[in-house]
Amino acid sequence: MQEFMTLRPFVTNDAATILSWCKDKHAFRLWSADRYKDFPAKPEEMMKQYEGDNMYPLTAIVGEKIVGHILLRHPSEDKSVIRFGFVIVDDSKRGKGYGRQMLRLAIDYAQQELGAKRITLGVFCDNNSAVECYKSVGFRIIGMDSYVIDGEEWKGFEMELNR
């Protein structure tokens, strides 16, 4: 039986826990792409990522325990589009359905609280478990991009919720 998960607003004290889940630079870049200068990132750098309007960072909790994190944001003036980013589940809790559960809650939040008509995200092609998790809640691949991360070319899928 799966434990009951809730999403709550991200608070400063969550940052150190969430950042600790990226055990090496590769895992860190899969999660954050080039949004942070150095690995490991510091909690205050995470807080800077969320400054400004149209940012809705959320923390997934089970009981009192932080198990995941996701950012919802409006990528443009079009408030009908929400983009998911910085999606991560505690590395010691992966494979238990927490990612799927967190995404479903975030989809509901985006649609019901933020009025999203479209939900998009980007994921690196070689992050197979994340790609499969996104597909399992209804996202489909609609395109590909490539990025330069730490001097290397990384390929990414552009995905959109298919509902």
Phi, psi and omega in degrees: 000133181279141180284155182285124181250145171229158173252136175226162178301139175297138175236159184311318183294345178285334192302312183299319179297310182298315180296332181291344182285342177271098189281340179214171186296323180297312178299321179298316180289325175302323182280316192247357185053234182252020185289339176244144181291309188234154171253136354281153178277158178258151180308322181293332176291323177296318180299321179298327180299334188255012177285148177105170180282169174067020178244131181228077178284133183233148178244132177269131178231148171238116189065238177256359188269131176285124181239347182195173182206145178206144174252131170250136179210156171272115183284348182209186178294339180286101184287358179276352180252131173242137176246131175272144176204172179049042181279125180206147173239144176315122185300336179278355182241010180290153180085007182251007180088002181296321180298313179298315181297316179297317179297318179298317178296320179293322177297313178301315180299314181300318183281314186278319184269326185252357176071027182294133172259333177229142175231128182233166173198164174239143180214141178291139185303326183273006176268068189303317182295322178292315179303314181294322178298314179298318178299323184294340178255008172112003176282149175228153179284128180241357180179178179226151176225170170223146186227153172259115180241120180049041176082000179246153176274126177244134178264141181227150174266140168264128183235153179222144178290131183254096181228000000 
